[in-house]
Amino acid sequence: MANHAATCRIDDCDKHRAHHSTVCQTHRQRIRKWGDPHFTQWGTADMQDVELIVRERRPAEGLTRLERVLVARGLAEREVPAREVARIVGVNQRTVERWRAKDRKEAA
Ligand SMILES: [Zn+2]
């Protein structure tokens, strides 16, 4: 890495950080939200947030990957179209369809 000092100090994270911070914006948000930068995105979900987003179908930012998957699944159970799910969780439609295919495969 050419400019090591300007990247996030979290292991396995190459993202740039602001000069006044030791970590990137993603990790900063994670520390603010969870109090721990080492929470993996996969392992972490605030179920209250997930349920609220599913119920209100309100586009949300700053979700962890697990939260996105859980929101998408909750919306799918309510037969919300993939395109709408994509808009709410902030991913593209193909990602939603890939999650659905995976869920179907695991359910089979
Ligand atoms: Zn980072």
Backbone and ligand atoms as CSV (ligand in chain L), in Angstrom:
chain,resi,resn,atom,element,x,y,z
A,1,MET,N,N,0.846,-1.203,0.000
A,1,MET,CA,C,0.000,0.000,0.000
A,1,MET,C,C,0.884,1.256,0.000
A,2,ALA,N,N,0.708,2.103,-0.953
A,2,ALA,CA,C,1.592,3.249,-1.109
A,2,ALA,C,C,1.424,4.263,0.020
A,3,ASN,N,N,0.210,4.473,0.417
A,3,ASN,CA,C,-0.050,5.514,1.413
A,3,ASN,C,C,-0.819,4.924,2.598
A,4,HIS,N,N,-0.120,4.092,3.315
A,4,HIS,CA,C,-0.730,3.322,4.387
A,4,HIS,C,C,-1.419,4.199,5.426
A,5,ALA,N,N,-0.807,5.343,5.721
A,5,ALA,CA,C,-1.318,6.196,6.783
A,5,ALA,C,C,-2.699,6.762,6.476
A,6,ALA,N,N,-3.056,6.803,5.203
A,6,ALA,CA,C,-4.327,7.433,4.832
A,6,ALA,C,C,-5.476,6.447,4.689
A,7,THR,N,N,-5.225,5.190,5.099
A,7,THR,CA,C,-6.322,4.232,4.990
A,7,THR,C,C,-6.785,3.790,6.376
A,8,CYS,N,N,-7.948,3.210,6.387
A,8,CYS,CA,C,-8.585,2.717,7.604
A,8,CYS,C,C,-7.656,1.786,8.384
A,9,ARG,N,N,-7.639,1.915,9.689
A,9,ARG,CA,C,-6.730,1.090,10.488
A,9,ARG,C,C,-7.292,-0.299,10.767
A,10,ILE,N,N,-8.556,-0.514,10.420
A,10,ILE,CA,C,-9.157,-1.818,10.663
A,10,ILE,C,C,-8.554,-2.858,9.710
A,11,ASP,N,N,-8.221,-4.024,10.235
A,11,ASP,CA,C,-7.656,-5.090,9.414
A,11,ASP,C,C,-8.568,-5.412,8.242
A,12,ASP,N,N,-7.957,-5.709,7.109
A,12,ASP,CA,C,-8.688,-6.084,5.904
A,12,ASP,C,C,-9.536,-4.963,5.340
A,13,CYS,N,N,-9.274,-3.743,5.739
A,13,CYS,CA,C,-10.022,-2.626,5.180
A,13,CYS,C,C,-9.038,-1.660,4.512
A,14,ASP,N,N,-9.203,-1.485,3.221
A,14,ASP,CA,C,-8.297,-0.606,2.472
A,14,ASP,C,C,-8.924,0.750,2.169
A,15,LYS,N,N,-10.066,1.017,2.757
A,15,LYS,CA,C,-10.756,2.263,2.421
A,15,LYS,C,C,-10.030,3.482,2.979
A,16,HIS,N,N,-10.209,4.561,2.266
A,16,HIS,CA,C,-9.607,5.807,2.728
A,16,HIS,C,C,-10.335,6.316,3.958
A,17,ARG,N,N,-9.563,7.001,4.792
A,17,ARG,CA,C,-10.168,7.629,5.949
A,17,ARG,C,C,-9.957,9.134,5.853
A,18,ALA,N,N,-10.794,9.861,6.545
A,18,ALA,CA,C,-10.594,11.299,6.633
A,18,ALA,C,C,-9.365,11.559,7.502
A,19,HIS,N,N,-8.679,12.680,7.295
A,19,HIS,CA,C,-7.432,12.916,8.013
A,19,HIS,C,C,-7.623,13.019,9.523
A,20,HIS,N,N,-8.831,13.388,9.956
A,20,HIS,CA,C,-9.078,13.548,11.391
A,20,HIS,C,C,-9.527,12.240,12.043
A,21,SER,N,N,-9.603,11.187,11.257
A,21,SER,CA,C,-10.129,9.930,11.773
A,21,SER,C,C,-9.116,8.815,11.580
A,22,THR,N,N,-9.221,7.760,12.384
A,22,THR,CA,C,-8.317,6.629,12.199
A,22,THR,C,C,-8.957,5.532,11.372
A,23,VAL,N,N,-10.253,5.642,11.156
A,23,VAL,CA,C,-10.945,4.601,10.400
A,23,VAL,C,C,-11.787,5.220,9.284
A,24,CYS,N,N,-12.216,4.370,8.349
A,24,CYS,CA,C,-13.030,4.856,7.234
A,24,CYS,C,C,-14.450,5.179,7.726
A,25,GLN,N,N,-15.217,5.751,6.817
A,25,GLN,CA,C,-16.562,6.170,7.212
A,25,GLN,C,C,-17.455,4.989,7.605
A,26,THR,N,N,-17.315,3.884,6.868
A,26,THR,CA,C,-18.105,2.695,7.180
A,26,THR,C,C,-17.837,2.228,8.608
A,27,HIS,N,N,-16.536,2.150,8.936
A,27,HIS,CA,C,-16.188,1.678,10.274
A,27,HIS,C,C,-16.572,2.702,11.346
A,28,ARG,N,N,-16.469,3.974,10.992
A,28,ARG,CA,C,-16.909,5.006,11.942
A,28,ARG,C,C,-18.375,4.839,12.293
A,29,GLN,N,N,-19.173,4.611,11.244
A,29,GLN,CA,C,-20.607,4.415,11.471
A,29,GLN,C,C,-20.856,3.186,12.327
A,30,ARG,N,N,-20.067,2.146,12.052
A,30,ARG,CA,C,-20.237,0.907,12.808
A,30,ARG,C,C,-19.892,1.113,14.286
A,31,ILE,N,N,-18.829,1.865,14.531
A,31,ILE,CA,C,-18.445,2.145,15.914
A,31,ILE,C,C,-19.546,2.961,16.604
A,32,ARG,N,N,-20.080,3.949,15.858
A,32,ARG,CA,C,-21.124,4.795,16.440
A,32,ARG,C,C,-22.381,3.980,16.724
A,33,LYS,N,N,-22.713,3.104,15.785
A,33,LYS,CA,C,-23.957,2.351,15.907
A,33,LYS,C,C,-23.844,1.177,16.879
A,34,TRP,N,N,-22.699,0.489,16.827
A,34,TRP,CA,C,-22.577,-0.760,17.597
A,34,TRP,C,C,-21.564,-0.679,18.725
A,35,GLY,N,N,-20.764,0.401,18.719
A,35,GLY,CA,C,-19.745,0.528,19.745
A,35,GLY,C,C,-18.553,-0.376,19.531
A,36,ASP,N,N,-18.455,-1.000,18.361
A,36,ASP,CA,C,-17.373,-1.932,18.111
A,36,ASP,C,C,-17.096,-2.026,16.611
A,37,PRO,N,N,-15.894,-1.628,16.198
A,37,PRO,CA,C,-15.598,-1.662,14.760
A,37,PRO,C,C,-15.437,-3.074,14.231
A,38,HIS,N,N,-15.253,-4.022,15.123
A,38,HIS,CA,C,-14.970,-5.392,14.688
A,38,HIS,C,C,-16.218,-6.241,14.528
A,39,PHE,N,N,-17.368,-5.640,14.815
A,39,PHE,CA,C,-18.591,-6.333,14.458
A,39,PHE,C,C,-18.546,-6.599,12.971
A,40,THR,N,N,-18.707,-7.827,12.556
A,40,THR,CA,C,-18.717,-8.080,11.126
A,40,THR,C,C,-20.067,-7.664,10.587
A,41,GLN,N,N,-20.058,-7.211,9.359
A,41,GLN,CA,C,-21.325,-6.817,8.757
A,41,GLN,C,C,-22.273,-8.006,8.690
A,42,TRP,N,N,-21.704,-9.178,8.458
A,42,TRP,CA,C,-22.571,-10.345,8.325
A,42,TRP,C,C,-23.270,-10.707,9.628
A,43,GLY,N,N,-22.529,-10.633,10.721
A,43,GLY,CA,C,-23.054,-11.165,11.966
A,43,GLY,C,C,-23.976,-10.229,12.707
A,44,THR,N,N,-24.144,-9.016,12.209
A,44,THR,CA,C,-24.805,-8.000,13.004
A,44,THR,C,C,-26.123,-7.558,12.397
A,45,ALA,N,N,-27.174,-7.602,13.196
A,45,ALA,CA,C,-28.449,-7.087,12.715
A,45,ALA,C,C,-29.258,-6.555,13.886
A,46,ASP,N,N,-29.804,-5.378,13.693
A,46,ASP,CA,C,-30.706,-4.820,14.682
A,46,ASP,C,C,-32.118,-5.198,14.242
A,47,MET,N,N,-32.699,-6.191,14.925
A,47,MET,CA,C,-33.972,-6.728,14.461
A,47,MET,C,C,-35.108,-5.711,14.542
A,48,GLN,N,N,-34.990,-4.779,15.469
A,48,GLN,CA,C,-36.013,-3.724,15.535
A,48,GLN,C,C,-35.980,-2.863,14.282
A,49,ASP,N,N,-34.760,-2.514,13.847
A,49,ASP,CA,C,-34.608,-1.757,12.607
A,49,ASP,C,C,-35.170,-2.547,11.435
A,50,VAL,N,N,-34.796,-3.819,11.385
A,50,VAL,CA,C,-35.227,-4.662,10.273
A,50,VAL,C,C,-36.746,-4.706,10.197
A,51,GLU,N,N,-37.382,-4.941,11.329
A,51,GLU,CA,C,-38.845,-5.045,11.336
A,51,GLU,C,C,-39.513,-3.733,10.969
A,52,LEU,N,N,-38.943,-2.642,11.454
A,52,LEU,CA,C,-39.497,-1.322,11.144
A,52,LEU,C,C,-39.425,-1.031,9.644
A,53,ILE,N,N,-38.294,-1.338,9.053
A,53,ILE,CA,C,-38.117,-1.066,7.622
A,53,ILE,C,C,-39.056,-1.946,6.799
A,54,VAL,N,N,-39.166,-3.212,7.192
A,54,VAL,CA,C,-40.048,-4.125,6.475
A,54,VAL,C,C,-41.497,-3.629,6.575
A,55,ARG,N,N,-41.882,-3.196,7.765
A,55,ARG,CA,C,-43.265,-2.770,7.983
A,55,ARG,C,C,-43.581,-1.478,7.237
A,56,GLU,N,N,-42.662,-0.548,7.307
A,56,GLU,CA,C,-42.938,0.770,6.706
A,56,GLU,C,C,-42.490,0.883,5.251
A,57,ARG,N,N,-41.696,-0.105,4.802
A,57,ARG,CA,C,-41.168,-0.096,3.425
A,57,ARG,C,C,-40.488,1.228,3.118
A,58,ARG,N,N,-39.675,1.632,4.078
A,58,ARG,CA,C,-39.023,2.929,3.966
A,58,ARG,C,C,-37.561,2.724,3.596
A,59,PRO,N,N,-37.091,3.367,2.521
A,59,PRO,CA,C,-35.680,3.201,2.153
A,59,PRO,C,C,-34.768,3.550,3.326
A,60,ALA,N,N,-33.762,2.721,3.557
A,60,ALA,CA,C,-32.894,2.915,4.711
A,60,ALA,C,C,-31.440,2.905,4.292
A,61,GLU,N,N,-30.641,3.730,4.949
A,61,GLU,CA,C,-29.204,3.761,4.688
A,61,GLU,C,C,-28.455,3.225,5.900
A,62,GLY,N,N,-27.239,2.829,5.666
A,62,GLY,CA,C,-26.373,2.404,6.760
A,62,GLY,C,C,-26.694,1.033,7.317
A,63,LEU,N,N,-27.411,0.237,6.552
A,63,LEU,CA,C,-27.712,-1.120,7.010
A,63,LEU,C,C,-26.487,-2.007,6.856
A,64,THR,N,N,-26.364,-2.987,7.738
A,64,THR,CA,C,-25.322,-3.995,7.560
A,64,THR,C,C,-25.780,-4.961,6.469
A,65,ARG,N,N,-24.855,-5.759,5.981
A,65,ARG,CA,C,-25.231,-6.717,4.933
A,65,ARG,C,C,-26.309,-7.679,5.434
A,66,LEU,N,N,-26.141,-8.122,6.661
A,66,LEU,CA,C,-27.129,-9.044,7.209
A,66,LEU,C,C,-28.499,-8.366,7.304
A,67,GLU,N,N,-28.505,-7.121,7.744
A,67,GLU,CA,C,-29.781,-6.396,7.828
A,67,GLU,C,C,-30.437,-6.275,6.457
A,68,ARG,N,N,-29.617,-5.998,5.431
A,68,ARG,CA,C,-30.169,-5.895,4.081
A,68,ARG,C,C,-30.840,-7.197,3.660
A,69,VAL,N,N,-30.133,-8.295,3.934
A,69,VAL,CA,C,-30.670,-9.604,3.542
A,69,VAL,C,C,-31.969,-9.893,4.308
A,70,LEU,N,N,-31.977,-9.566,5.594
A,70,LEU,CA,C,-33.163,-9.837,6.407
A,70,LEU,C,C,-34.340,-8.958,5.995
A,71,VAL,N,N,-34.064,-7.696,5.691
A,71,VAL,CA,C,-35.128,-6.805,5.213
A,71,VAL,C,C,-35.673,-7.330,3.885
A,72,ALA,N,N,-34.765,-7.702,2.985
A,72,ALA,CA,C,-35.183,-8.214,1.678
A,72,ALA,C,C,-36.050,-9.459,1.847
A,73,ARG,N,N,-35.668,-10.319,2.791
A,73,ARG,CA,C,-36.420,-11.550,3.019
A,73,ARG,C,C,-37.807,-11.232,3.584
A,74,GLY,N,N,-37.834,-10.297,4.527
A,74,GLY,CA,C,-39.115,-9.900,5.123
A,74,GLY,C,C,-40.052,-9.300,4.091
A,75,LEU,N,N,-39.499,-8.505,3.202
A,75,LEU,CA,C,-40.306,-7.889,2.146
A,75,LEU,C,C,-40.781,-8.944,1.151
A,76,ALA,N,N,-39.902,-9.908,0.855
A,76,ALA,CA,C,-40.269,-10.981,-0.070
A,76,ALA,C,C,-41.446,-11.778,0.481
A,77,GLU,N,N,-41.448,-11.990,1.803
A,77,GLU,CA,C,-42.551,-12.715,2.429
A,77,GLU,C,C,-43.863,-11.958,2.292
A,78,ARG,N,N,-43.758,-10.644,2.168
A,78,ARG,CA,C,-44.946,-9.824,1.948
A,78,ARG,C,C,-45.212,-9.607,0.465
A,79,GLU,N,N,-44.517,-10.372,-0.361
A,79,GLU,CA,C,-44.685,-10.330,-1.814
A,79,GLU,C,C,-44.448,-8.952,-2.413
A,80,VAL,N,N,-43.448,-8.279,-1.862
A,80,VAL,CA,C,-43.003,-7.010,-2.440
A,80,VAL,C,C,-42.103,-7.344,-3.639
A,81,PRO,N,N,-42.353,-6.724,-4.806
A,81,PRO,CA,C,-41.541,-7.042,-5.988
A,81,PRO,C,C,-40.054,-6.747,-5.775
A,82,ALA,N,N,-39.212,-7.540,-6.445
A,82,ALA,CA,C,-37.754,-7.405,-6.292
A,82,ALA,C,C,-37.285,-5.977,-6.563
A,83,ARG,N,N,-37.887,-5.322,-7.541
A,83,ARG,CA,C,-37.460,-3.964,-7.878
A,83,ARG,C,C,-37.698,-3.002,-6.718
A,84,GLU,N,N,-38.833,-3.170,-6.054
A,84,GLU,CA,C,-39.168,-2.339,-4.904
A,84,GLU,C,C,-38.251,-2.666,-3.715
A,85,VAL,N,N,-37.988,-3.942,-3.521
A,85,VAL,CA,C,-37.073,-4.364,-2.452
A,85,VAL,C,C,-35.698,-3.730,-2.677
A,86,ALA,N,N,-35.244,-3.759,-3.924
A,86,ALA,CA,C,-33.940,-3.191,-4.269
A,86,ALA,C,C,-33.889,-1.710,-3.903
A,87,ARG,N,N,-34.961,-1.008,-4.166
A,87,ARG,CA,C,-35.014,0.425,-3.867
A,87,ARG,C,C,-34.952,0.655,-2.351
A,88,ILE,N,N,-35.670,-0.148,-1.606
A,88,ILE,CA,C,-35.747,0.037,-0.154
A,88,ILE,C,C,-34.413,-0.279,0.529
A,89,VAL,N,N,-33.792,-1.382,0.141
A,89,VAL,CA,C,-32.541,-1.737,0.829
A,89,VAL,C,C,-31.315,-1.100,0.185
A,90,GLY,N,N,-31.494,-0.465,-0.990
A,90,GLY,CA,C,-30.387,0.260,-1.601
A,90,GLY,C,C,-29.373,-0.624,-2.306
A,91,VAL,N,N,-29.850,-1.713,-2.891
A,91,VAL,CA,C,-28.971,-2.539,-3.728
A,91,VAL,C,C,-29.626,-2.638,-5.103
A,92,ASN,N,N,-28.928,-3.250,-6.071
A,92,ASN,CA,C,-29.610,-3.372,-7.361
A,92,ASN,C,C,-30.487,-4.620,-7.393
A,93,GLN,N,N,-31.381,-4.614,-8.381
A,93,GLN,CA,C,-32.402,-5.655,-8.443
A,93,GLN,C,C,-31.808,-7.052,-8.590
A,94,ARG,N,N,-30.694,-7.126,-9.323
A,94,ARG,CA,C,-30.063,-8.445,-9.505
A,94,ARG,C,C,-29.577,-9.023,-8.187
A,95,THR,N,N,-29.115,-8.145,-7.305
A,95,THR,CA,C,-28.675,-8.618,-5.990
A,95,THR,C,C,-29.854,-9.228,-5.233
A,96,VAL,N,N,-30.991,-8.548,-5.272
A,96,VAL,CA,C,-32.193,-9.057,-4.601
A,96,VAL,C,C,-32.586,-10.415,-5.182
A,97,GLU,N,N,-32.527,-10.515,-6.501
A,97,GLU,CA,C,-32.902,-11.780,-7.142
A,97,GLU,C,C,-31.930,-12.898,-6.781
A,98,ARG,N,N,-30.652,-12.525,-6.616
A,98,ARG,CA,C,-29.660,-13.525,-6.213
A,98,ARG,C,C,-29.942,-14.020,-4.797
A,99,TRP,N,N,-30.301,-13.085,-3.891
A,99,TRP,CA,C,-30.633,-13.478,-2.518
A,99,TRP,C,C,-31.837,-14.415,-2.519
A,100,ARG,N,N,-32.832,-14.077,-3.344
A,100,ARG,CA,C,-34.047,-14.895,-3.393
A,100,ARG,C,C,-33.752,-16.297,-3.904
A,101,ALA,N,N,-32.902,-16.365,-4.924
A,101,ALA,CA,C,-32.540,-17.670,-5.483
A,101,ALA,C,C,-31.827,-18.506,-4.421
A,102,LYS,N,N,-30.971,-17.847,-3.635
A,102,LYS,CA,C,-30.223,-18.536,-2.594
A,102,LYS,C,C,-31.174,-19.033,-1.504
A,103,ASP,N,N,-32.124,-18.184,-1.122
A,103,ASP,CA,C,-33.110,-18.580,-0.111
A,103,ASP,C,C,-33.924,-19.791,-0.591
A,104,ARG,N,N,-34.323,-19.751,-1.855
A,104,ARG,CA,C,-35.096,-20.859,-2.398
A,104,ARG,C,C,-34.287,-22.140,-2.372
A,105,LYS,N,N,-33.002,-22.031,-2.716
A,105,LYS,CA,C,-32.134,-23.192,-2.747
A,105,LYS,C,C,-31.961,-23.775,-1.341
A,106,GLU,N,N,-31.804,-22.864,-0.360
A,106,GLU,CA,C,-31.608,-23.337,1.009
A,106,GLU,C,C,-32.879,-23.920,1.594
A,107,ALA,N,N,-34.030,-23.434,1.134
A,107,ALA,CA,C,-35.298,-23.934,1.638
A,107,ALA,C,C,-35.625,-25.308,1.053
A,108,ALA,N,N,-35.064,-25.582,-0.121
A,108,ALA,CA,C,-35.391,-26.834,-0.821
A,108,ALA,C,C,-34.721,-28.044,-0.173
L,1,ZN,ZN,ZN,-12.665,0.611,7.341
